[in-house]
Each structure stands twice: as structure tokens, then as C-alpha cells.
Amino acid sequence: MRYLYLYFKIQKANVRARMMYPFNFFLGIFCVMSFGIFSTLFLWVLTQRFPVIVGWNFYEILFNASFNMFCYSLALALFIQLQDIDVYVRNAEFDRILVRPMNTLLQFACKRINLNGIGTVGYSLIVLLYAGYHVREWDFLSIASAVLLIFCGLVTAIAIHLMIASFSFITLQTRGFFEMKEVVYGNVCDYPLAVFSRGTQYFLSFIFPLAFIGFYPSMYLLGKTGGNIFGDYILIACVCGAFLLAILGYVMWNSSLRRYSGAGS
């Protein structure tokens, strides 16, 4: 809890610093949000030509896409600096963090907050609520399940970024890994998992586990559990997957950090 308190305390100061330039602040939010808007428009145009795709209608596909977008964009808003960690390592700026008497991951996570990403977070949440209204009836249990799965998707997205960032302490270069992640995510996140081959589903579940961010949570909430890898155990798979990936990410960070001997070595 102490680390969580410190994180929000420092990020509050980062927000105040960014708000010193309000025009740039709101312009950045609008520009980033436009990516989500165009993505939604593309899905609408696609489903006008193909109303049902592998058993999913427009609102169900929109629910899946917005769930993915919300969890992923929130993770980037809070931890986008992980994508630039190789720059800090190569320029020896990370060495200053190592000599401070505070958890290294907490220090690095607090360096800045991606306020521009708030636009995508807000937009995706609105679209998620809109699509959710059209896809099913909601009660207390289903809402609680949705909140739990959003948390699991957020933890999974952060853990994936953390695992990739950990390689910076060994290779001093992770930009290519992050770019590959963006390409894979950008090409698959808007469509149901059933669109892809069985091999691709296994790849997105066990090798590059992007499916746990939004695909499996959406399938569970929409009741489309048939024919997937985990069957009726999707909820358990999402919770256990997020928990295991979080542990793996933190272990990889600490083990890689112990092997780090400085950018000049």
C-alpha cells in the first residue's frame, strides 16, 4: 500500500506539471483519441458489408474491440515509460535510479504519466458501455465479473510490457520488441479470436498472451465460450493468467536487473 500511495502521489505532481501547457495537453488527448474513433468507424463500415463475422455481430465485435482498447490504453497511460526504458539504460540515466533507496520499478513507473492516452481511455470506456448496453442484460454478478476481468486485462497488459522491458538490462535494446508487439496487437485487437486459426489462437494465448487482455474476457462476458481453448473455464484462465503473468513479469524484471552491470560495460 505504501508503494501505491507513493505512485499516485508522484503521478499527481506529474499531472500538475503537464497541465502547465493546457493547449498542448488537450490537443494531445484529441489526437490520440482520434485513433480509437477511426478504429470504430472501420469496424462499422466492415460490419455494414459483413453483418455477422464468425457468429459475432457489430455490437459484439465493438464490445471486444473496446474492451481490448480500454485495458491496453489504460496500461499505456500508466506505464508507457516502459517502452522507452532502453533509452534510459543506454544513456546511463537508469543508473541514477539504482542508487536511490526505493524500489527501482516504482521509481521508473513514476517518471511520467501518459496523459495523452487519457483520451483513448475515456473514449474506449464510453464505447464499451455503449456496446455493453446492446449485447446483454447486466446484473450485479455480471457487472462484478466485468470489473474483475477489466482488472485482469489491465494487469496482463502491464505484465507483458514489463517482461519486454526487462530485456533492456541484457540487450540494451528493446525498441524492436515493442514495435513487434504494437504490430501484432494492432492487427488482431479489433476482431474476435475465433477469426484466427487454431495455431494463432495458441500463439496469442501462450507465447504472446495478448488474448488475456480482452479476447477471453469478452468471450466470457458475451457467453461465447464454445470452441475456445479453455472451454467453460475462461474466467479462471483469465484470473490465473493475469496472476501468473504479473509474477513472471516482476521476477523477470528483478532477475534481469541483477545481471545489469551498467550501460558502458
C-alpha positions as CSV (number, residue, x, y, z in Angstrom):
1,M,0.0,0.0,0.0
2,R,2.9,2.4,0.7
3,Y,4.2,1.9,-2.8
4,L,0.7,2.5,-4.3
5,Y,0.4,5.7,-2.2
6,L,3.8,6.9,-3.4
7,Y,2.9,6.1,-7.0
8,F,-0.2,8.2,-7.1
9,K,1.5,11.0,-5.1
10,I,4.2,11.3,-7.6
11,Q,1.9,11.0,-10.6
12,K,-0.2,13.7,-9.2
13,A,2.8,16.0,-9.4
14,N,3.4,14.8,-13.0
15,V,-0.1,15.8,-13.9
16,R,0.3,19.3,-12.5
17,A,3.5,19.7,-14.5
18,R,1.8,18.6,-17.7
19,M,-1.2,20.9,-17.1
20,M,1.1,24.0,-17.3
21,Y,0.6,23.8,-21.1
22,P,-3.2,23.3,-21.3
23,F,-3.5,23.7,-25.1
24,N,-0.9,21.0,-25.8
25,F,-2.5,18.9,-23.2
26,F,-6.0,18.9,-24.7
27,L,-4.6,18.7,-28.3
28,G,-2.6,15.6,-27.5
29,I,-5.7,14.0,-25.9
30,F,-7.8,14.7,-29.0
31,C,-5.1,13.4,-31.4
32,V,-4.6,10.2,-29.6
33,M,-8.4,9.7,-29.2
34,S,-8.8,10.0,-32.9
35,F,-7.1,6.6,-33.4
36,G,-9.9,5.0,-31.4
37,I,-12.6,6.9,-33.4
38,F,-11.2,5.8,-36.7
39,S,-10.9,2.2,-35.5
40,T,-14.6,2.2,-34.5
41,L,-15.6,3.7,-37.9
42,F,-13.7,1.0,-39.7
43,L,-15.5,-1.7,-37.7
44,W,-18.8,-0.1,-38.5
45,V,-18.0,0.0,-42.3
46,L,-16.8,-3.6,-42.2
47,T,-19.9,-4.9,-40.5
48,Q,-22.2,-3.0,-42.9
49,R,-20.7,-5.3,-45.6
50,F,-20.5,-8.4,-43.4
51,P,-23.1,-8.1,-40.6
52,V,-22.0,-11.3,-38.9
53,I,-18.4,-12.4,-38.6
54,V,-17.9,-16.0,-37.2
55,G,-21.1,-15.6,-35.2
56,W,-20.3,-12.1,-33.9
57,N,-22.5,-9.1,-34.8
58,F,-21.4,-5.4,-34.8
59,Y,-22.1,-4.7,-31.2
60,E,-20.3,-7.9,-30.0
61,I,-17.3,-7.1,-32.1
62,L,-17.4,-3.5,-30.9
63,F,-17.5,-4.8,-27.3
64,N,-14.5,-7.0,-27.8
65,A,-12.5,-4.2,-29.5
66,S,-13.4,-1.5,-26.9
67,F,-12.6,-3.9,-24.0
68,N,-9.2,-4.5,-25.6
69,M,-8.7,-0.8,-26.2
70,F,-9.7,0.2,-22.7
71,C,-7.4,-2.2,-20.8
72,Y,-4.5,-1.7,-23.2
73,S,-4.7,2.1,-23.3
74,L,-5.0,2.3,-19.6
75,A,-1.9,0.2,-19.2
76,L,0.0,2.6,-21.6
77,A,-1.3,5.6,-19.8
78,L,0.2,4.4,-16.5
79,F,3.3,2.6,-17.7
80,I,4.2,3.9,-21.2
81,Q,7.7,4.8,-20.0
82,L,8.5,1.1,-20.1
83,Q,8.6,1.3,-23.9
84,D,11.5,3.8,-23.6
85,I,13.5,2.0,-21.0
86,D,16.2,1.0,-23.4
87,V,17.0,4.7,-23.9
88,Y,17.4,5.3,-20.2
89,V,19.6,2.2,-19.9
90,R,21.9,3.1,-22.9
91,N,22.2,6.7,-21.7
92,A,23.1,5.6,-18.2
93,E,20.1,7.5,-16.8
94,F,18.8,4.4,-15.2
95,D,21.9,4.2,-13.1
96,R,20.7,7.1,-11.0
97,I,17.6,5.1,-10.1
98,L,19.7,2.2,-8.8
99,V,21.5,4.3,-6.2
100,R,18.3,5.6,-4.6
101,P,16.8,3.9,-1.6
102,M,13.5,3.0,-3.2
103,N,12.1,0.2,-5.3
104,T,13.5,0.6,-8.8
105,L,10.3,-0.4,-10.6
106,L,8.3,2.1,-8.6
107,Q,10.8,4.8,-9.4
108,F,10.7,4.2,-13.1
109,A,7.0,3.8,-13.2
110,C,6.6,7.2,-11.6
111,K,8.9,9.0,-14.1
112,R,5.9,10.2,-16.1
113,I,2.3,9.5,-17.0
114,N,0.9,9.4,-20.5
115,L,-1.8,12.0,-20.2
116,N,-2.5,11.9,-23.9
117,G,-3.6,8.4,-23.5
118,I,-6.4,9.5,-21.2
119,G,-8.4,10.4,-24.4
120,T,-8.3,6.8,-25.6
121,V,-9.1,5.5,-22.2
122,G,-12.2,7.8,-21.9
123,Y,-13.3,7.1,-25.4
124,S,-12.9,3.3,-25.2
125,L,-14.8,3.3,-21.8
126,I,-17.8,5.2,-23.4
127,V,-17.8,2.8,-26.4
128,L,-17.5,-0.2,-24.0
129,L,-20.5,0.9,-22.1
130,Y,-22.5,1.7,-25.3
131,A,-21.7,-1.7,-26.8
132,G,-22.3,-3.5,-23.4
133,Y,-25.8,-2.0,-23.3
134,H,-26.7,-3.7,-26.6
135,V,-25.1,-7.1,-26.1
136,R,-26.7,-8.4,-22.9
137,E,-28.7,-7.7,-19.8
138,W,-26.5,-6.8,-16.8
139,D,-26.9,-7.8,-13.2
140,F,-24.7,-7.4,-10.1
141,L,-22.8,-10.7,-10.8
142,S,-22.1,-9.9,-14.4
143,I,-21.0,-6.3,-13.6
144,A,-18.7,-7.7,-10.8
145,S,-17.3,-10.2,-13.3
146,A,-16.7,-7.4,-15.9
147,V,-14.8,-5.2,-13.3
148,L,-12.7,-8.2,-12.3
149,L,-11.9,-9.0,-15.9
150,I,-11.0,-5.4,-16.7
151,F,-8.6,-5.5,-13.8
152,C,-7.1,-8.8,-15.1
153,G,-6.8,-7.4,-18.6
154,L,-5.0,-4.3,-17.2
155,V,-2.6,-6.4,-15.1
156,T,-1.9,-8.6,-18.2
157,A,-1.1,-5.7,-20.4
158,I,1.2,-4.2,-17.8
159,A,2.9,-7.5,-17.3
160,I,3.5,-8.0,-21.0
161,H,5.2,-4.6,-21.2
162,L,7.2,-5.3,-18.1
163,M,8.5,-8.6,-19.5
164,I,9.6,-7.0,-22.7
165,A,11.2,-4.1,-20.8
166,S,13.2,-6.5,-18.7
167,F,15.3,-7.5,-21.7
168,S,16.8,-4.0,-21.8
169,F,19.1,-4.8,-18.9
170,I,20.6,-7.6,-21.0
171,T,20.4,-6.5,-24.6
172,L,20.3,-2.7,-24.1
173,Q,17.8,-2.6,-26.9
174,T,14.1,-3.5,-26.8
175,R,12.6,-1.0,-29.3
176,G,12.2,-3.8,-31.9
177,F,10.3,-6.0,-29.4
178,F,7.9,-3.2,-28.5
179,E,7.3,-2.4,-32.2
180,M,6.6,-6.0,-32.9
181,K,4.1,-6.0,-30.0
182,E,2.4,-3.0,-31.4
183,V,2.2,-4.5,-34.9
184,V,0.7,-7.8,-33.6
185,Y,-1.7,-6.0,-31.3
186,G,-2.8,-3.5,-33.9
187,N,-3.6,-6.3,-36.4
188,V,-5.6,-8.6,-34.1
189,C,-7.2,-6.5,-31.3
190,D,-10.3,-5.4,-33.2
191,Y,-11.6,-8.9,-34.2
192,P,-12.9,-11.9,-32.4
193,L,-10.4,-14.6,-31.5
194,A,-12.4,-17.1,-33.5
195,V,-11.4,-15.3,-36.7
196,F,-7.9,-16.7,-36.4
197,S,-6.6,-20.2,-36.9
198,R,-6.0,-22.5,-34.0
199,G,-2.3,-22.0,-34.2
200,T,-2.7,-18.3,-34.0
201,Q,-5.0,-18.7,-31.0
202,Y,-2.4,-20.7,-29.2
203,F,0.3,-18.1,-30.1
204,L,-1.9,-15.3,-28.7
205,S,-2.6,-17.4,-25.6
206,F,0.7,-19.0,-24.5
207,I,3.6,-17.4,-26.4
208,F,2.5,-13.8,-26.8
209,P,-0.5,-13.7,-24.4
210,L,-2.4,-10.7,-25.8
211,A,-5.6,-12.8,-25.8
212,F,-5.9,-12.4,-22.0
213,I,-6.2,-8.6,-22.3
214,G,-9.6,-8.5,-24.0
215,F,-10.3,-11.5,-26.1
216,Y,-11.1,-14.1,-23.4
217,P,-12.8,-11.6,-21.1
218,S,-15.1,-10.5,-23.9
219,M,-15.9,-14.1,-24.8
220,Y,-16.8,-14.9,-21.2
221,L,-19.0,-11.8,-20.7
222,L,-20.8,-12.4,-24.0
223,G,-21.3,-16.1,-23.3
224,K,-19.4,-17.2,-26.3
225,T,-17.3,-19.8,-24.5
226,G,-17.8,-22.7,-27.0
227,G,-14.9,-23.8,-29.2
228,N,-12.2,-21.9,-27.4
229,I,-9.0,-23.3,-25.9
230,F,-10.2,-23.1,-22.2
231,G,-13.8,-24.0,-22.8
232,D,-16.1,-23.1,-19.9
233,Y,-13.1,-22.2,-17.7
234,I,-12.3,-18.8,-19.3
235,L,-12.9,-16.8,-16.1
236,I,-10.5,-19.0,-14.1
237,A,-8.0,-18.8,-17.0
238,C,-8.1,-15.0,-17.1
239,V,-7.6,-14.6,-13.4
240,C,-4.9,-17.2,-13.1
241,G,-3.2,-15.9,-16.3
242,A,-3.1,-12.3,-15.0
243,F,-1.7,-13.5,-11.7
244,L,1.0,-15.7,-13.2
245,L,2.0,-13.1,-15.8
246,A,2.3,-10.4,-13.1
247,I,4.6,-12.7,-11.1
248,L,6.6,-13.7,-14.1
249,G,7.0,-10.0,-15.2
250,Y,8.2,-9.0,-11.8
251,V,10.6,-11.9,-11.5
252,M,12.0,-11.2,-14.9
253,W,12.5,-7.6,-14.0
254,N,14.4,-8.4,-10.8
255,S,16.5,-11.2,-12.3
256,S,17.4,-9.1,-15.4
257,L,18.2,-6.2,-13.2
258,R,20.7,-8.3,-11.2
259,R,22.5,-9.1,-14.4
260,Y,22.7,-5.4,-15.3
261,S,26.3,-4.0,-14.9
262,G,25.9,-0.6,-16.5
263,A,25.5,0.8,-20.0
264,G,29.2,1.2,-20.5
265,S,30.2,-2.4,-19.7
